[in-house]
Amino acid sequence: MSNRMLFWLVYGVIFVSFFDMFSQLPIISPHAKTLGAGLTLTGVIVAAYSSANMAGNFLAGRAIRIFGRTRCIYGGLAMAAVALTGYALAATPTQFLSLRLGHGLAMSVVVPAAYAWLGQLASHHERGKDMAKSGIAIAFAALLGPAFGGIMKDRLGVAVVFLIVAGILVLTAVTVILALREGGETRERREAAVSIGNLLSRQGLQFAYLAAFCLMFAKGTLALALPLLAADLGFSGSVTGVLFSSFALAAIIVFATPSNRLSDRVGRGWPVRLGLLAVGISLVLLPVGSSLVYLAGVMFFYGLGFGFLFPAATAAVLDNARSDERGTAFGVFYGIFSLGVVLGPVVSSHGAVWLGWNPLPVGGLVALAGAAALLWLNPRQVLGEEEEGAPVKQTKPISERM
């Protein structure tokens, strides 16, 4: 299979992985209540996927090292499909909770393995562009997934949604097996044993990980507080959907236009810092206005910040991890990603109560503090590869190369 076809296959895996997650958003909590779960247990069931996924992300490097990237992709997809099929058959909240934990754990190795493959395929000089294309896959999954889950639930029932998504995962797993059957495992760079502490000691990865945490802390805060803000202003749920769509649209514009090459041209640092600055300013400004046009405009600005930050941060992971470390490096990246999503709404809501604010500015201030902290970190100080297969060279700090 050509590199171009492999690219499309990996982008497809990333799309399906996030589509699986986003399609569940409108249906998990109602289904848990249908099974008899109370409010507290429903919250635990909803959070179970992210909690298991986060824990698994930090262990993904070990799994990839043992089984290989390709087996982790199709094995994780297959196990997730089994869990989803179980969703349709679950009769009690406890069964549903157990399946949610298994589902999150199964999917925790898929995305890091896919990004490790993507890092192997990406050109050294176009990493930002190639990472931006993966962002398109995620953005489209965010656009299509919730709508699919909500509409299909109303028309065919929640069990059918679970079974359809399970079928999509199985089809993707079979495609991966067939496409990489001939020489896929031999072409794949095997993972080396590397400790998470070793990765966290590198300033370039510290940069990417801090950016990921602050971005998703803000995103978690947004997911909590924006629907509440819209409801307080008298807007319907569909209007809230439009606001989230304006964010996704802006991100797709950045990902799909020549602006996706920005970090390849100017380096990873400033697109990440300015992107996080835009995210923080957006959350601070959202509660200030009350018109739909104003809110949509601020969300569009937020999406631009996300669009510039995400590909540059993921490219910084590639820059600062060797080929045989990328499964572990991306596992940590997405583990911290999930940690931000979990902590964002919790910390922001408590901070808002303590300060007497809306949660949105609290999340915004964390993002702005992160942007300021990133001024002290160099996104590419430790490792770099001129091309796949080339020896790893030490790279000087940017300040020494100017």
N, C-alpha and C positions, 0 to 999 in steps of 0.2 A: 504494500500500500504506500502511495506517495505521501510525502510530508504534508501536503496540502489537505489530502483526505484525512490524515490523522488529526490535523488541526480541527477540522469540522467534526470529527468523531468526539474529540475531547470537549469541544464547545457544547456538543449535544449532551454529553454526560453531565456537564455543569448545569445546563438548562434543566434537564430532567431532575437532577438532584434538588435544585431550588424550587422547581415547579411542584415536586412532591411536598415540600415543606409549606409553600405558600398556599397550595390548594386546600390544605387542612385548616387554615386560619378561621374561616367562617363556620366550620362544622364541628370541630372537636368539642368545644364546651357545650353546645346544645346536645350533642350525642351523649356526652358524659352524664348530663342531667337526665336524659331519656333512660339511661341505664340505672338511674336511682342515686347518682352521686349528689351529695350536698354541695353547698357553695365552696367550702374549704377544700373538699376532696376534688372538686372540679378544677380548682386552681392548681392543685398538685398534679393532676392529670395533664393539664395544659402545659405546665412547666417541665414535666418529666422528660419530654423529647429533648428540649434544649439542655437540660441538666446532663442527661446521658450523653448527648452529642458533644457537649463541652468536655466532659471527662474523657470520652473516647478520642477526641481531637489530640489531646496531650499524649496519648498512647499510640497514635496512628503511625508514628515513625517506626516503632518497634514492629507493628503488624506488617508494614510495608517492607521492612527489612527481611522479615521471615518469609512472607508469602509473595512478595513482588507487587509492583504497582498495578499491573493488569489484573491479577487475581483478586486484589483488594477491591478493585472497581466492580468487577462482575459478581464477586462473592457478596460484597456489601449490598449491591442492588438486589440480588436474589433474596438475601435474608430480610431486607426491608419489604420486599414483595410478600414474603410469608407473613410478616407482622401485619401488613395492611389487610391481607386476606383474613387474618385473625380479628382485625377490627370489625369486619362485617359479621363475624360469628360470635363475638364477645357477648356474654349474657349478664355480666356483673361489672361494676366499676373496678373491682380489684383486678379482674382479667384484663380490662382495658388499660389500666395503669401498667401492668406488667408488659403488655404489648408495646405501649408507648416507650418504655425504657429500652426494650429490645430494638425498636425501630430507630430511636436516636443513636444507639450504640452502633447499629449496622451501618448507618449513613455517615458516621463520624470518620470512617476511613476513606470514603469515596471521593470527597472533594479534595482533601490533601493529596491523594494519589493522582487525581486528575490534574491538579496544578503541578505536581512533580513531573508528570508527562509533558505538560504544556511548557514547563521550563526547559525540558530537554529539547523540545521542538523549536522553541523561540530563537530567533536570531538575536545575537548579542546587541546589535544596533537598533532593534525594533521591539525590545521587550515591553516598553510602555504601550506601544500600539497593540501588540498581541494580548497584553493583559486587559486593555480597554475592550477588545473584542469579547473577552470572557465576561466583562462587565455588561455588555449588551445582552448576553445570554441570561445573566442574573436579572437585569432590568425587565426583560420581556417575561421572565418567569414571575416577577413581582406584579406585572401588569395582568397577565393572563391567569395565574394560579388562583387567586381569591375569587375572581369572577367565575371561573370554571367551577370551583367547589360550590359556591353559592347557588349558581344557576342550576347545575346538575342535581344538587340536593333537592331543590324545589320541584324539579321535573321528574326525577327518577328515584329519589331516595338516597339517604346517606350511604347505605351499604353498597349501592351501585358505584358511587364515587370512589369509595375505597378500592373496589375491585377493578375499576377502570385504571386508576393510578397504579395499582399493583401490576396490571397487564402492561402498562407503559414501561415500568421498571424492568419487567422480565424481557420485553422486547429489546430494550436498550442493552441489558446484560448479554443477551444472545448475539446482538450486533457486535459488541465488544469482543466476545469470544471468537466469532467468525472473522472479524476484521484483523485481529491481532494473532490469529492462529498460527500463521506461517512466519516464524521468526520474531514474533512480537516480544516474547520473553527474553530472547537473546539480544535483541536490540535495546532492551530496556536497561537503564543504569541501575544496578542494584544499590540499595541503601547501605551506607556504612553505619556502624555503631557510633552515635554521637549523643552526648548528654544534653538535656534541655538547658542546664546551667552553662554549658559551653556556648550554646547559641545566644543565650541571654547576655553573655559577657561582651558580645560584639555590638559596637555602637550603631552600625548600620541596621542590624536587626532590632535593636532597642528602638530605633527611630520608627521602623515599620510597625512594630508591635504597639508602641505608644499611640501612634496615629490610628491604628485599627481599634484600640480600646476606646479612645476619645470619640471616634466617629460613631461607633456602635452604642456607646453610652448615650450620645445625643439621639441616635435613632430609636433606642429603647424608650427614652424620655418622650420623643415625638409620638411613638405608637400609643403611649399612655395618655398624653395630655392633649394632643390635637383633637381627637374625637370629643373629648370633654369640652374643650374650648368651642368647637363648632356647635355642640349641643347648647351650650350656654348662650351662644349668639343666635339661637333659633334655627340653625341649619339642619337639614335632614342628613341621614346616613349616606345618601347618595352624593351629597355635596362633599362630605368628608372624603369619599372615594375619589372625587374629582381633584381634591387638593393633593392627595397622595399620588394621583396620576400625573399631576403637573410636575411633581418632583421627579417621577420616573421618566417623563418625557424630556426634561432638561438633561438628565444623566445620559439618556440615549443619544441626544444630540451631540454631547461631548464625546461619547464613546465612538460614535459612527462617523464623525467628521475629521478633517485633518488635525483638529485640536488634540486628537488622541495621541499625536506624536510629540506633544509638548515636553513630556519628561525625558524623552529620548534626545531632545535637542538641548534642553537647558539643565538637565539633571533632575533627580528625584525630589530634591529638597524643597524648592519653592512651590511646585504644584501641590505638594502635600500640605505645606504650611498655609498657603493661601486658600486651599480648599477647606481646611479645617477652620480657618478664620471665617470663611463665608458661611460654613455650617453653624458656627457659634453665633455670629451676628444674626443669622436667620431666626434661631430659636429665641434670642433676646427680643427681636422685633415682632415676632408673631402675635403676642398678646396686645400689642400697641394699637393695632387697627381692628376694624370690625366688618369691613366690606369684603365680599367674596373676591372682588378683583384684587384687593390689597393682599389678602391671604394667599391667593393663588400666585401672585407675583413673588411674595416672599418664599413660598415653597419652591417656585421655579429657581430662585436664587440659591436656595438650599441644594437643589438638585445639581446645579452647576458646580457647587463646591464638592459634592459627592463625586461628580463625574471626573473632576481633576484629581481628587485625592486617591480614589481607589486603585486605578491602574498604576499610578506612581508608587504607591505603598507596596503593592504586590510585586512590582518590578524590583523594588529595593530588596525584597526577600530573595529574589533570584540573584541579584548582584552580590549578596553577602552570604550566600550558602553555596557550597559545591554541589555538583550534580547528584552526588550520592548522599547528600544531606537534606535535599529539598522536601522529601516526604515528611521528615520530622519538623523541618522549619515551617512548612505550611500547616502541619498539624497544630503547632504552637500558635501560629498566626490565627487560625480559625478558632482555636480554643479561647484565645484572648478576645477575638471577635464576639464569641458567644457570651463570654464573661461580661463584656460591656453591655450587651443586650439585657442580661439578667440584672445587673446592678443598676443600670440607668434608671428605670422606672422606680425601683425601690429607694435609691438614694435621693433622687430628685423629688419624689413625693414627700419623703421625710424632711428634706431640706426646705421644701416649700412650706410645710406646716410650721417649721421652726422659724422661718423668716417671714412668714405671712405673704409669700409670693405665689404666683402661678409656677408649676413645675418647669415650664419651658425655659425661662431665663436661667434656672439652676443648671439644667443640662447645657445651655448655651455657654455659661461661665466655665463649666468644666472643659468644653471644647476650646474656648479661648485660652484657658490656662494651658491646655495641651499644645496649642499652636505656639504659645510663648516658650514652653519648655523645649519644643523641637528646634528652636533657634540654637540650642546648645549641643545638639546632636548632629553628627554627620551621617547622612543616609548611605554613604558608600565608603566606609573607612577601612574595612577589614579585608574582605575578599572580593575578587572580581574575576570573570572568565572572559577572555577575548573571543573564544568560540568554544562550542561543545567539543570536548576531547582535548582541549589545550590545557597545559599546566596551569594551576591556580597561581595567580601572581598577587603580591601585596600591592595594594593601591594606596596612594598618598591621600591624606585629607584634601578636600577641595581647596581649603585655604592655602595649601602649599603648591597647588597646581595653577593658581591664578597669577 
